[in-house]
Amino acid sequence: MLKIAVLGCGRIGRMHAENIARHPRAKLAGVFDVYQPAAIEVATKLGVTRFETAEELLTSKDVDAILIATSTPTHADYIEQAVAHGKPMLCEKPIDLSLARVDACAKVIAGKNIPIMLGFVRRFDPGHRAVRKAIEAGKIGNLHQVTIVSRDPGLAPEAYIAESGGIFRDMTIHDFDMARYILGEEVTEVTAVGSRLVAPALMEKFADYDTISVTMVTASGKQAIITNSRRAVYGYDQRVEALGDAGMAVSENHRVHNMQLHSADFTAQGAPLQNFFIERYVEAFAAEIDSFVDAVEKGTPLEVDFEDGRKALILAEAAIRSLAERRTVAVSEVA
């Protein structure tokens, strides 16, 4: 039974704590949050230890591994501390908003051989995984294009936007990782465009964008196209499509339920899409914990690691530069 403690008791930390608490091969060893009321609430609800400090959690003999779900600027620090204390970890994305900080962290942890898994949860979605497996099995022939649609149901609060690091580092970073996962090879060129259509004044205030598209190309010519929007009024839009010379594989949206109505006036009238990421990726979050437990207890290879997090951030930086300079950017310019 792997004893995992959770750093951070916000929305995603709370969800992770609940998933660990009900996992058949893991035990929730405790929680910590700098905002004590949140930690007290989660610890009380789940009947676990509330650590007084992060240091107490990291040094506890009752903690085998940790899950980092704190604010992004703390991730690299906690990764370094966890490695120093010999604690395997699953860290939410991104590693940091600064590529320089990520590279500095990589130097600190180099050669330590402590499992570090990154929380790119969409890799564990059954539909998305099935697309990759179909490609690997040759069911669509030679892969030519990957199309990824990722649209939030509504704009995040202003306070979140202010601290997010911008849409490419915050939202699109999941899609950069998914593109690498589905393509099966590294991207060499990135071209990005962005608009302020959902909340122009707010986006202008933070030098951010709410509507973006990214085109990426690999050395062999395979293409990946990403479209993001901060507002899709019809729900949480999450689709992945892979086109090959012998067919296509698609991972579609999830609805609240699958019943459809048909009448003389309409066909295939369906339920709305699931509302947001916790509902949409509930199976994926559970599978992510499964994979982490296997990596720590059985020594199985990490499905998504620190370097995957670094490479996704490199693509985000390339997209930011492309948009700012209105040109295609070679990934080698950033990396």
Phi and psi restraints in degrees (value plus and minus 20) as a CYANA .aco file:
   2 LEU   PHI     -98.5   -58.5
   2 LEU   PSI     103.2   143.2
   3 LYS   PHI    -111.8   -71.8
   3 LYS   PSI      89.8   129.8
   4 ILE   PHI    -133.6   -93.6
   4 ILE   PSI     109.4   149.4
   5 ALA   PHI    -125.9   -85.9
   5 ALA   PSI     130.1   170.1
   6 VAL   PHI    -131.4   -91.4
   6 VAL   PSI     105.3   145.3
   7 LEU   PHI    -115.5   -75.5
   7 LEU   PSI      94.1   134.1
   8 GLY   PHI      86.1   126.1
   8 GLY   PSI     102.5   142.5
   9 CYS   PHI    -142.4  -102.4
   9 CYS   PSI      13.5    53.5
  10 GLY   PHI     -96.8   -56.8
  10 GLY   PSI    -181.6  -141.6
  11 ARG   PHI     -77.5   -37.5
  11 ARG   PSI     -68.4   -28.4
  12 ILE   PHI     -97.6   -57.6
  12 ILE   PSI     -53.0   -13.0
  13 GLY   PHI     -85.1   -45.1
  13 GLY   PSI     -60.9   -20.9
  14 ARG   PHI     -80.8   -40.8
  14 ARG   PSI     -64.0   -24.0
  15 MET   PHI     -82.5   -42.5
  15 MET   PSI     -64.5   -24.5
  16 HIS   PHI     -81.7   -41.7
  16 HIS   PSI     -61.8   -21.8
  17 ALA   PHI     -80.3   -40.3
  17 ALA   PSI     -62.9   -22.9
  18 GLU   PHI     -86.0   -46.0
  18 GLU   PSI     -59.3   -19.3
  19 ASN   PHI     -84.5   -44.5
  19 ASN   PSI     -62.0   -22.0
  20 ILE   PHI     -85.8   -45.8
  20 ILE   PSI     -61.4   -21.4
  21 ALA   PHI     -80.7   -40.7
  21 ALA   PSI     -51.0   -11.0
  22 ARG   PHI    -122.5   -82.5
  22 ARG   PSI     -13.5    26.5
  23 HIS   PHI     -94.6   -54.6
  23 HIS   PSI     115.6   155.6
  24 PRO   PHI     -89.5   -49.5
  24 PRO   PSI     -39.9     0.1
  25 ARG   PHI    -138.6   -98.6
  25 ARG   PSI      -4.7    35.3
  26 ALA   PHI    -155.5  -115.5
  26 ALA   PSI     137.9   177.9
  27 LYS   PHI    -150.4  -110.4
  27 LYS   PSI     113.8   153.8
  28 LEU   PHI     -96.6   -56.6
  28 LEU   PSI      91.4   131.4
  29 ALA   PHI    -105.7   -65.7
  29 ALA   PSI     -29.7    10.3
  30 GLY   PHI     125.4   165.4
  30 GLY   PSI     155.1   195.1
  31 VAL   PHI    -160.2  -120.2
  31 VAL   PSI     139.1   179.1
  32 PHE   PHI    -166.0  -126.0
  32 PHE   PSI     122.7   162.7
  33 ASP   PHI    -169.9  -129.9
  33 ASP   PSI     121.2   161.2
  34 VAL   PHI     -83.4   -43.4
  34 VAL   PSI     -46.3    -6.3
  35 TYR   PHI    -109.4   -69.4
  35 TYR   PSI      77.0   117.0
  36 GLN   PHI     -78.3   -38.3
  36 GLN   PSI     -59.3   -19.3
  37 PRO   PHI     -76.2   -36.2
  37 PRO   PSI     -57.4   -17.4
  38 ALA   PHI     -86.2   -46.2
  38 ALA   PSI     -64.2   -24.2
  39 ALA   PHI     -85.1   -45.1
  39 ALA   PSI     -60.5   -20.5
  40 ILE   PHI     -82.0   -42.0
  40 ILE   PSI     -63.8   -23.8
  41 GLU   PHI     -81.4   -41.4
  41 GLU   PSI     -67.3   -27.3
  42 VAL   PHI     -88.5   -48.5
  42 VAL   PSI     -64.4   -24.4
  43 ALA   PHI     -82.5   -42.5
  43 ALA   PSI     -60.3   -20.3
  44 THR   PHI     -87.8   -47.8
  44 THR   PSI     -65.6   -25.6
  45 LYS   PHI     -80.8   -40.8
  45 LYS   PSI     -60.2   -20.2
  46 LEU   PHI    -118.3   -78.3
  46 LEU   PSI     -23.3    16.7
  47 GLY   PHI      46.9    86.9
  47 GLY   PSI      23.8    63.8
  48 VAL   PHI    -147.0  -107.0
  48 VAL   PSI     152.7   192.7
  49 THR   PHI     -87.1   -47.1
  49 THR   PSI     118.2   158.2
  50 ARG   PHI    -126.4   -86.4
  50 ARG   PSI      91.2   131.2
  51 PHE   PHI     -94.3   -54.3
  51 PHE   PSI     123.4   163.4
  52 GLU   PHI     -96.1   -56.1
  52 GLU   PSI     -51.1   -11.1
  53 THR   PHI    -160.6  -120.6
  53 THR   PSI     141.1   181.1
  54 ALA   PHI     -84.7   -44.7
  54 ALA   PSI     -57.3   -17.3
  55 GLU   PHI     -81.1   -41.1
  55 GLU   PSI     -60.7   -20.7
  56 GLU   PHI     -81.4   -41.4
  56 GLU   PSI     -61.1   -21.1
  57 LEU   PHI     -85.4   -45.4
  57 LEU   PSI     -65.8   -25.8
  58 LEU   PHI     -87.4   -47.4
  58 LEU   PSI     -48.0    -8.0
  59 THR   PHI    -119.1   -79.1
  59 THR   PSI     -24.2    15.8
  60 SER   PHI     -85.6   -45.6
  60 SER   PSI     114.6   154.6
  61 LYS   PHI     -94.1   -54.1
  61 LYS   PSI     -32.2     7.8
  62 ASP   PHI    -110.0   -70.0
  62 ASP   PSI     -13.8    26.2
  63 VAL   PHI    -138.3   -98.3
  63 VAL   PSI      98.9   138.9
  64 ASP   PHI    -109.0   -69.0
  64 ASP   PSI     -53.4   -13.4
  65 ALA   PHI    -173.0  -133.0
  65 ALA   PSI     144.2   184.2
  66 ILE   PHI    -150.4  -110.4
  66 ILE   PSI     136.0   176.0
  67 LEU   PHI    -138.6   -98.6
  67 LEU   PSI     102.1   142.1
  68 ILE   PHI    -117.5   -77.5
  68 ILE   PSI      91.4   131.4
  69 ALA   PHI    -149.8  -109.8
  69 ALA   PSI      13.6    53.6
  70 THR   PHI    -106.2   -66.2
  70 THR   PSI    -195.8  -155.8
  71 SER   PHI     -85.4   -45.4
  71 SER   PSI     128.9   168.9
  72 THR   PHI     -72.6   -32.6
  72 THR   PSI     -62.6   -22.6
  73 PRO   PHI     -82.1   -42.1
  73 PRO   PSI     -33.5     6.5
  74 THR   PHI    -115.9   -75.9
  74 THR   PSI     -30.1     9.9
  75 HIS   PHI     -79.7   -39.7
  75 HIS   PSI     -70.5   -30.5
  76 ALA   PHI     -83.0   -43.0
  76 ALA   PSI     -59.8   -19.8
  77 ASP   PHI     -81.2   -41.2
  77 ASP   PSI     -66.2   -26.2
  78 TYR   PHI     -89.1   -49.1
  78 TYR   PSI     -53.7   -13.7
  79 ILE   PHI     -80.7   -40.7
  79 ILE   PSI     -67.3   -27.3
  80 GLU   PHI     -81.9   -41.9
  80 GLU   PSI     -62.5   -22.5
  81 GLN   PHI     -87.1   -47.1
  81 GLN   PSI     -61.5   -21.5
  82 ALA   PHI     -83.8   -43.8
  82 ALA   PSI     -62.0   -22.0
  83 VAL   PHI     -82.4   -42.4
  83 VAL   PSI     -62.1   -22.1
  84 ALA   PHI     -80.4   -40.4
  84 ALA   PSI     -52.1   -12.1
  85 HIS   PHI    -115.7   -75.7
  85 HIS   PSI     -13.3    26.7
  86 GLY   PHI      50.6    90.6
  86 GLY   PSI       7.8    47.8
  87 LYS   PHI    -122.4   -82.4
  87 LYS   PSI      97.4   137.4
  88 PRO   PHI     -79.7   -39.7
  88 PRO   PSI     132.8   172.8
  89 MET   PHI    -166.9  -126.9
  89 MET   PSI     132.9   172.9
  90 LEU   PHI    -134.7   -94.7
  90 LEU   PSI      96.3   136.3
  91 CYS   PHI    -133.1   -93.1
  91 CYS   PSI     112.0   152.0
  92 GLU   PHI     -83.0   -43.0
  92 GLU   PSI     135.0   175.0
  93 LYS   PHI    -101.8   -61.8
  93 LYS   PSI     141.3   181.3
  94 PRO   PHI     -99.5   -59.5
  94 PRO   PSI     150.6   190.6
  95 ILE   PHI     -82.1   -42.1
  95 ILE   PSI     -62.3   -22.3
  96 ASP   PHI    -185.2  -145.2
  96 ASP   PSI     145.2   185.2
  97 LEU   PHI    -102.4   -62.4
  97 LEU   PSI     -33.3     6.7
  98 SER   PHI    -129.6   -89.6
  98 SER   PSI     104.1   144.1
  99 LEU   PHI     -84.5   -44.5
  99 LEU   PSI     -54.2   -14.2
 100 ALA   PHI     -82.8   -42.8
 100 ALA   PSI     -60.2   -20.2
 101 ARG   PHI     -87.7   -47.7
 101 ARG   PSI     -57.9   -17.9
 102 VAL   PHI     -83.9   -43.9
 102 VAL   PSI     -63.1   -23.1
 103 ASP   PHI     -85.0   -45.0
 103 ASP   PSI     -57.3   -17.3
 104 ALA   PHI     -85.6   -45.6
 104 ALA   PSI     -60.2   -20.2
 105 CYS   PHI     -83.4   -43.4
 105 CYS   PSI     -61.4   -21.4
 106 ALA   PHI     -78.9   -38.9
 106 ALA   PSI     -57.8   -17.8
 107 LYS   PHI     -87.8   -47.8
 107 LYS   PSI     -58.9   -18.9
 108 VAL   PHI     -84.4   -44.4
 108 VAL   PSI     -60.6   -20.6
 109 ILE   PHI    -113.2   -73.2
 109 ILE   PSI     -23.3    16.7
 110 ALA   PHI     -76.9   -36.9
 110 ALA   PSI     112.3   152.3
 111 GLY   PHI      57.1    97.1
 111 GLY   PSI     -14.0    26.0
 112 LYS   PHI    -104.1   -64.1
 112 LYS   PSI     -40.0     0.0
 113 ASN   PHI      39.0    79.0
 113 ASN   PSI      17.4    57.4
 114 ILE   PHI    -124.0   -84.0
 114 ILE   PSI     107.2   147.2
 115 PRO   PHI     -78.9   -38.9
 115 PRO   PSI     106.3   146.3
 116 ILE   PHI    -148.3  -108.3
 116 ILE   PSI      88.4   128.4
 117 MET   PHI    -124.3   -84.3
 117 MET   PSI     118.5   158.5
 118 LEU   PHI    -118.8   -78.8
 118 LEU   PSI     123.1   163.1
 119 GLY   PHI    -102.4   -62.4
 119 GLY   PSI      31.6    71.6
 120 PHE   PHI    -105.3   -65.3
 120 PHE   PSI      59.8    99.8
 121 VAL   PHI     -85.6   -45.6
 121 VAL   PSI     -44.6    -4.6
 122 ARG   PHI     -85.9   -45.9
 122 ARG   PSI     -40.7    -0.7
 123 ARG   PHI     -81.5   -41.5
 123 ARG   PSI     -42.9    -2.9
 124 PHE   PHI    -118.4   -78.4
 124 PHE   PSI     -17.9    22.1
 125 ASP   PHI     -87.7   -47.7
 125 ASP   PSI     109.0   149.0
 126 PRO   PHI     -76.1   -36.1
 126 PRO   PSI     -59.5   -19.5
 127 GLY   PHI     -88.6   -48.6
 127 GLY   PSI     -66.3   -26.3
 128 HIS   PHI     -82.9   -42.9
 128 HIS   PSI     -60.6   -20.6
 129 ARG   PHI     -84.9   -44.9
 129 ARG   PSI     -56.4   -16.4
 130 ALA   PHI     -85.4   -45.4
 130 ALA   PSI     -53.8   -13.8
 131 VAL   PHI     -82.2   -42.2
 131 VAL   PSI     -67.5   -27.5
 132 ARG   PHI     -82.2   -42.2
 132 ARG   PSI     -62.3   -22.3
 133 LYS   PHI     -84.2   -44.2
 133 LYS   PSI     -56.4   -16.4
 134 ALA   PHI     -83.9   -43.9
 134 ALA   PSI     -58.6   -18.6
 135 ILE   PHI     -86.0   -46.0
 135 ILE   PSI     -67.3   -27.3
 136 GLU   PHI     -82.3   -42.3
 136 GLU   PSI     -51.5   -11.5
 137 ALA   PHI    -103.0   -63.0
 137 ALA   PSI     -21.9    18.1
 138 GLY   PHI      56.7    96.7
 138 GLY   PSI      -2.0    38.0
 139 LYS   PHI     -93.7   -53.7
 139 LYS   PSI     -39.3     0.7
 140 ILE   PHI    -135.4   -95.4
 140 ILE   PSI      -6.3    33.7
 141 GLY   PHI      55.0    95.0
 141 GLY   PSI    -165.7  -125.7
 142 ASN   PHI     -99.8   -59.8
 142 ASN   PSI     105.2   145.2
 143 LEU   PHI     -87.5   -47.5
 143 LEU   PSI     111.9   151.9
 144 HIS   PHI    -133.4   -93.4
 144 HIS   PSI     -67.9   -27.9
 145 GLN   PHI    -158.0  -118.0
 145 GLN   PSI     124.5   164.5
 146 VAL   PHI    -141.0  -101.0
 146 VAL   PSI     109.3   149.3
 147 THR   PHI    -138.8   -98.8
 147 THR   PSI     106.4   146.4
 148 ILE   PHI    -143.4  -103.4
 148 ILE   PSI     102.3   142.3
 149 VAL   PHI    -130.3   -90.3
 149 VAL   PSI     106.0   146.0
 150 SER   PHI    -162.1  -122.1
 150 SER   PSI      89.2   129.2
 151 ARG   PHI    -154.7  -114.7
 151 ARG   PSI     108.5   148.5
 152 ASP   PHI     -96.3   -56.3
 152 ASP   PSI     131.6   171.6
 153 PRO   PHI     -91.1   -51.1
 153 PRO   PSI     -41.9    -1.9
 154 GLY   PHI    -184.0  -144.0
 154 GLY   PSI     142.2   182.2
 155 LEU   PHI     -85.9   -45.9
 155 LEU   PSI     117.1   157.1
 156 ALA   PHI     -88.8   -48.8
 156 ALA   PSI     140.6   180.6
 157 PRO   PHI     -79.1   -39.1
 157 PRO   PSI     134.1   174.1
 158 GLU   PHI     -77.7   -37.7
 158 GLU   PSI     -60.3   -20.3
 159 ALA   PHI     -81.3   -41.3
 159 ALA   PSI     -56.0   -16.0
 160 TYR   PHI     -89.7   -49.7
 160 TYR   PSI     -66.5   -26.5
 161 ILE   PHI     -77.4   -37.4
 161 ILE   PSI     -59.6   -19.6
 162 ALA   PHI     -82.3   -42.3
 162 ALA   PSI     -53.6   -13.6
 163 GLU   PHI    -123.5   -83.5
 163 GLU   PSI     -18.4    21.6
 164 SER   PHI     -95.1   -55.1
 164 SER   PSI     -42.3    -2.3
 165 GLY   PHI      66.3   106.3
 165 GLY   PSI     -15.0    25.0
 166 GLY   PHI      76.3   116.3
 166 GLY   PSI     139.3   179.3
 167 ILE   PHI     -80.6   -40.6
 167 ILE   PSI     -55.2   -15.2
 168 PHE   PHI     -89.3   -49.3
 168 PHE   PSI     -60.8   -20.8
 169 ARG   PHI     -99.8   -59.8
 169 ARG   PSI     -45.7    -5.7
 170 ASP   PHI    -115.6   -75.6
 170 ASP   PSI     -73.6   -33.6
 171 MET   PHI    -118.4   -78.4
 171 MET   PSI     -72.9   -32.9
 172 THR   PHI     -88.6   -48.6
 172 THR   PSI     -38.3     1.7
 173 ILE   PHI     -79.8   -39.8
 173 ILE   PSI     -52.6   -12.6
 174 HIS   PHI     -81.6   -41.6
 174 HIS   PSI     -60.5   -20.5
 175 ASP   PHI     -95.4   -55.4
 175 ASP   PSI     -52.3   -12.3
 176 PHE   PHI     -81.1   -41.1
 176 PHE   PSI     -64.3   -24.3
 177 ASP   PHI     -85.6   -45.6
 177 ASP   PSI     -61.4   -21.4
 178 MET   PHI     -83.1   -43.1
 178 MET   PSI     -58.6   -18.6
 179 ALA   PHI     -81.1   -41.1
 179 ALA   PSI     -65.8   -25.8
 180 ARG   PHI     -81.5   -41.5
 180 ARG   PSI     -61.5   -21.5
 181 TYR   PHI     -83.0   -43.0
 181 TYR   PSI     -64.5   -24.5
 182 ILE   PHI     -98.9   -58.9
 182 ILE   PSI     -60.2   -20.2
 183 LEU   PHI     -83.2   -43.2
 183 LEU   PSI     -58.9   -18.9
 184 GLY   PHI      58.1    98.1
 184 GLY   PSI     -11.0    29.0
 185 GLU   PHI    -173.5  -133.5
 185 GLU   PSI     146.0   186.0
 186 GLU   PHI    -101.4   -61.4
 186 GLU   PSI     125.6   165.6
 187 VAL   PHI     -97.7   -57.7
 187 VAL   PSI     120.3   160.3
 188 THR   PHI    -132.9   -92.9
 188 THR   PSI     -43.7    -3.7
 189 GLU   PHI    -157.6  -117.6
 189 GLU   PSI     123.3   163.3
 190 VAL   PHI    -152.8  -112.8
 190 VAL   PSI     112.5   152.5
 191 THR   PHI    -149.4  -109.4
 191 THR   PSI     106.6   146.6
 192 ALA   PHI    -150.0  -110.0
 192 ALA   PSI     125.1   165.1
 193 VAL   PHI    -149.6  -109.6
 193 VAL   PSI     131.6   171.6
 194 GLY   PHI    -165.8  -125.8
 194 GLY   PSI     130.8   170.8
 195 SER   PHI    -157.2  -117.2
 195 SER   PSI     140.5   180.5
 196 ARG   PHI    -134.7   -94.7
 196 ARG   PSI      67.9   107.9
 197 LEU   PHI    -134.4   -94.4
 197 LEU   PSI     -49.9    -9.9
 198 VAL   PHI    -100.9   -60.9
 198 VAL   PSI     -68.5   -28.5
 199 ALA   PHI    -162.7  -122.7
 199 ALA   PSI      54.9    94.9
 200 PRO   PHI     -74.6   -34.6
 200 PRO   PSI     -65.1   -25.1
 201 ALA   PHI     -85.8   -45.8
 201 ALA   PSI     -62.6   -22.6
 202 LEU   PHI     -86.5   -46.5
 202 LEU   PSI     -62.4   -22.4
 203 MET   PHI     -85.6   -45.6
 203 MET   PSI     -59.0   -19.0
 204 GLU   PHI     -83.0   -43.0
 204 GLU   PSI     -61.0   -21.0
 205 LYS   PHI     -77.4   -37.4
 205 LYS   PSI     -60.8   -20.8
 206 PHE   PHI    -125.2   -85.2
 206 PHE   PSI      -6.5    33.5
 207 ALA   PHI      31.5    71.5
 207 ALA   PSI      23.9    63.9
 208 ASP   PHI    -141.6  -101.6
 208 ASP   PSI     158.5   198.5
 209 TYR   PHI    -154.1  -114.1
 209 TYR   PSI     132.6   172.6
 210 ASP   PHI    -135.2   -95.2
 210 ASP   PSI     -26.8    13.2
 211 THR   PHI    -159.7  -119.7
 211 THR   PSI      93.3   133.3
 212 ILE   PHI    -157.3  -117.3
 212 ILE   PSI     137.1   177.1
 213 SER   PHI    -156.1  -116.1
 213 SER   PSI     122.6   162.6
 214 VAL   PHI    -153.2  -113.2
 214 VAL   PSI     112.9   152.9
 215 THR   PHI    -135.4   -95.4
 215 THR   PSI     110.4   150.4
 216 MET   PHI    -147.8  -107.8
 216 MET   PSI     130.1   170.1
 217 VAL   PHI    -153.7  -113.7
 217 VAL   PSI     120.9   160.9
 218 THR   PHI    -114.3   -74.3
 218 THR   PSI     152.0   192.0
 219 ALA   PHI     -81.1   -41.1
 219 ALA   PSI     -49.8    -9.8
 220 SER   PHI    -105.9   -65.9
 220 SER   PSI     -22.9    17.1
 221 GLY   PHI      78.6   118.6
 221 GLY   PSI     -22.7    17.3
 222 LYS   PHI     -83.6   -43.6
 222 LYS   PSI     124.4   164.4
 223 GLN   PHI    -135.7   -95.7
 223 GLN   PSI     127.6   167.6
 224 ALA   PHI    -151.7  -111.7
 224 ALA   PSI     110.0   150.0
 225 ILE   PHI    -139.6   -99.6
 225 ILE   PSI     104.7   144.7
 226 ILE   PHI    -135.9   -95.9
 226 ILE   PSI     113.0   153.0
 227 THR   PHI    -144.8  -104.8
 227 THR   PSI     109.9   149.9
 228 ASN   PHI    -145.9  -105.9
 228 ASN   PSI     124.7   164.7
 229 SER   PHI    -162.4  -122.4
 229 SER   PSI     124.1   164.1
 230 ARG   PHI     -99.3   -59.3
 230 ARG   PSI     -27.1    12.9
 231 ARG   PHI    -166.3  -126.3
 231 ARG   PSI      96.3   136.3
 232 ALA   PHI    -144.3  -104.3
 232 ALA   PSI      86.7   126.7
 233 VAL   PHI     -84.7   -44.7
 233 VAL   PSI     -35.8     4.2
 234 TYR   PHI    -111.7   -71.7
 234 TYR   PSI     -21.5    18.5
 235 GLY   PHI     109.7   149.7
 235 GLY   PSI    -190.6  -150.6
 236 TYR   PHI    -102.4   -62.4
 236 TYR   PSI      85.2   125.2
 237 ASP   PHI    -114.4   -74.4
 237 ASP   PSI      91.1   131.1
 238 GLN   PHI    -155.9  -115.9
 238 GLN   PSI      84.0   124.0
 239 ARG   PHI    -156.6  -116.6
 239 ARG   PSI     125.8   165.8
 240 VAL   PHI    -152.9  -112.9
 240 VAL   PSI     111.3   151.3
 241 GLU   PHI    -151.3  -111.3
 241 GLU   PSI     113.7   153.7
 242 ALA   PHI    -141.4  -101.4
 242 ALA   PSI     103.4   143.4
 243 LEU   PHI    -127.6   -87.6
 243 LEU   PSI     106.8   146.8
 244 GLY   PHI    -142.5  -102.5
 244 GLY   PSI     157.8   197.8
 245 ASP   PHI     -98.7   -58.7
 245 ASP   PSI     -23.1    16.9
 246 ALA   PHI    -144.5  -104.5
 246 ALA   PSI     -10.4    29.6
 247 GLY   PHI     136.0   176.0
 247 GLY   PSI    -185.6  -145.6
 248 MET   PHI    -164.4  -124.4
 248 MET   PSI     124.6   164.6
 249 ALA   PHI    -142.4  -102.4
 249 ALA   PSI     115.0   155.0
 250 VAL   PHI    -152.8  -112.8
 250 VAL   PSI     114.1   154.1
 251 SER   PHI    -129.1   -89.1
 251 SER   PSI      96.4   136.4
 252 GLU   PHI    -115.9   -75.9
 252 GLU   PSI     154.4   194.4
 253 ASN   PHI     -83.1   -43.1
 253 ASN   PSI     138.9   178.9
 254 HIS   PHI    -126.3   -86.3
 254 HIS   PSI     115.0   155.0
 255 ARG   PHI    -123.6   -83.6
 255 ARG   PSI     145.0   185.0
 256 VAL   PHI     -78.3   -38.3
 256 VAL   PSI     -59.8   -19.8
 257 HIS   PHI    -173.4  -133.4
 257 HIS   PSI     149.7   189.7
 258 ASN   PHI    -122.0   -82.0
 258 ASN   PSI     -14.7    25.3
 259 MET   PHI     -86.8   -46.8
 259 MET   PSI     120.0   160.0
 260 GLN   PHI    -145.9  -105.9
 260 GLN   PSI     126.4   166.4
 261 LEU   PHI    -126.0   -86.0
 261 LEU   PSI     122.9   162.9
 262 HIS   PHI    -153.0  -113.0
 262 HIS   PSI     118.6   158.6
 263 SER   PHI    -169.9  -129.9
 263 SER   PSI    -193.3  -153.3
 264 ALA   PHI     -88.5   -48.5
 264 ALA   PSI     -40.4    -0.4
 265 ASP   PHI    -120.8   -80.8
 265 ASP   PSI     -35.9     4.1
 266 PHE   PHI    -179.6  -139.6
 266 PHE   PSI     143.2   183.2
 267 THR   PHI    -151.7  -111.7
 267 THR   PSI     130.0   170.0
 268 ALA   PHI      35.0    75.0
 268 ALA   PSI      21.6    61.6
 269 GLN   PHI     -96.2   -56.2
 269 GLN   PSI      97.5   137.5
 270 GLY   PHI    -135.9   -95.9
 270 GLY   PSI     153.7   193.7
 271 ALA   PHI     -90.2   -50.2
 271 ALA   PSI     140.2   180.2
 272 PRO   PHI     -86.5   -46.5
 272 PRO   PSI     141.9   181.9
 273 LEU   PHI     -89.0   -49.0
 273 LEU   PSI     136.6   176.6
 274 GLN   PHI     -79.3   -39.3
 274 GLN   PSI     132.4   172.4
 275 ASN   PHI     -94.8   -54.8
 275 ASN   PSI     -62.2   -22.2
 276 PHE   PHI    -178.2  -138.2
 276 PHE   PSI    -191.8  -151.8
 277 PHE   PHI     -86.2   -46.2
 277 PHE   PSI     -54.6   -14.6
 278 ILE   PHI     -85.6   -45.6
 278 ILE   PSI     -60.7   -20.7
 279 GLU   PHI     -92.0   -52.0
 279 GLU   PSI     -64.5   -24.5
 280 ARG   PHI     -84.4   -44.4
 280 ARG   PSI     -58.1   -18.1
 281 TYR   PHI    -131.3   -91.3
 281 TYR   PSI      11.0    51.0
 282 VAL   PHI     -79.2   -39.2
 282 VAL   PSI     -63.9   -23.9
 283 GLU   PHI     -86.3   -46.3
 283 GLU   PSI     -57.8   -17.8
 284 ALA   PHI     -86.9   -46.9
 284 ALA   PSI     -60.7   -20.7
 285 PHE   PHI     -82.9   -42.9
 285 PHE   PSI     -59.4   -19.4
 286 ALA   PHI     -86.0   -46.0
 286 ALA   PSI     -62.5   -22.5
 287 ALA   PHI     -86.8   -46.8
 287 ALA   PSI     -51.9   -11.9
 288 GLU   PHI     -82.1   -42.1
 288 GLU   PSI     -65.0   -25.0
 289 ILE   PHI     -83.4   -43.4
 289 ILE   PSI     -61.7   -21.7
 290 ASP   PHI     -73.2   -33.2
 290 ASP   PSI     -69.8   -29.8
 291 SER   PHI     -83.7   -43.7
 291 SER   PSI     -60.2   -20.2
 292 PHE   PHI     -84.9   -44.9
 292 PHE   PSI     -64.8   -24.8
 293 VAL   PHI     -80.7   -40.7
 293 VAL   PSI     -62.9   -22.9
 294 ASP   PHI     -81.2   -41.2
 294 ASP   PSI     -62.2   -22.2
 295 ALA   PHI     -84.3   -44.3
 295 ALA   PSI     -59.3   -19.3
 296 VAL   PHI     -98.5   -58.5
 296 VAL   PSI     -65.8   -25.8
 297 GLU   PHI    -102.1   -62.1
 297 GLU   PSI     -57.6   -17.6
 298 LYS   PHI    -125.9   -85.9
 298 LYS   PSI     -30.0    10.0
 299 GLY   PHI      55.3    95.3
 299 GLY   PSI      -1.3    38.7
 300 THR   PHI     -88.1   -48.1
 300 THR   PSI     130.3   170.3
 301 PRO   PHI     -79.9   -39.9
 301 PRO   PSI     121.5   161.5
 302 LEU   PHI     -85.2   -45.2
 302 LEU   PSI     113.7   153.7
 303 GLU   PHI     -96.9   -56.9
 303 GLU   PSI     -44.3    -4.3
 304 VAL   PHI    -171.1  -131.1
 304 VAL   PSI     101.7   141.7
 305 ASP   PHI    -142.7  -102.7
 305 ASP   PSI    -192.1  -152.1
 306 PHE   PHI     -75.7   -35.7
 306 PHE   PSI     -63.8   -23.8
 307 GLU   PHI     -85.2   -45.2
 307 GLU   PSI     -53.3   -13.3
 308 ASP   PHI     -82.6   -42.6
 308 ASP   PSI     -59.9   -19.9
 309 GLY   PHI     -84.0   -44.0
 309 GLY   PSI     -60.6   -20.6
 310 ARG   PHI     -84.9   -44.9
 310 ARG   PSI     -63.2   -23.2
 311 LYS   PHI     -87.7   -47.7
 311 LYS   PSI     -54.7   -14.7
 312 ALA   PHI     -84.9   -44.9
 312 ALA   PSI     -60.0   -20.0
 313 LEU   PHI     -87.7   -47.7
 313 LEU   PSI     -54.7   -14.7
 314 ILE   PHI     -80.8   -40.8
 314 ILE   PSI     -62.5   -22.5
 315 LEU   PHI     -85.2   -45.2
 315 LEU   PSI     -57.0   -17.0
 316 ALA   PHI     -82.6   -42.6
 316 ALA   PSI     -63.3   -23.3
 317 GLU   PHI     -85.6   -45.6
 317 GLU   PSI     -57.6   -17.6
 318 ALA   PHI     -84.4   -44.4
 318 ALA   PSI     -60.0   -20.0
 319 ALA   PHI     -86.0   -46.0
 319 ALA   PSI     -61.3   -21.3
 320 ILE   PHI     -81.0   -41.0
 320 ILE   PSI     -63.4   -23.4
 321 ARG   PHI     -87.2   -47.2
 321 ARG   PSI     -59.4   -19.4
 322 SER   PHI     -80.7   -40.7
 322 SER   PSI     -65.9   -25.9
 323 LEU   PHI     -85.9   -45.9
 323 LEU   PSI     -63.0   -23.0
 324 ALA   PHI     -85.6   -45.6
 324 ALA   PSI     -57.3   -17.3
 325 GLU   PHI    -122.1   -82.1
 325 GLU   PSI     -20.7    19.3
 326 ARG   PHI      34.1    74.1
 326 ARG   PSI      32.7    72.7
 327 ARG   PHI    -176.5  -136.5
 327 ARG   PSI     145.3   185.3
 328 THR   PHI     -95.2   -55.2
 328 THR   PSI     114.2   154.2
 329 VAL   PHI    -133.4   -93.4
 329 VAL   PSI     108.3   148.3
 330 ALA   PHI     -93.9   -53.9
 330 ALA   PSI     114.4   154.4
 331 VAL   PHI     -79.4   -39.4
 331 VAL   PSI     -51.1   -11.1
 332 SER   PHI     -82.2   -42.2
 332 SER   PSI     -43.9    -3.9
 333 GLU   PHI     -86.2   -46.2
 333 GLU   PSI     -51.0   -11.0
 334 VAL   PHI    -112.6   -72.6
 334 VAL   PSI     -65.7   -25.7
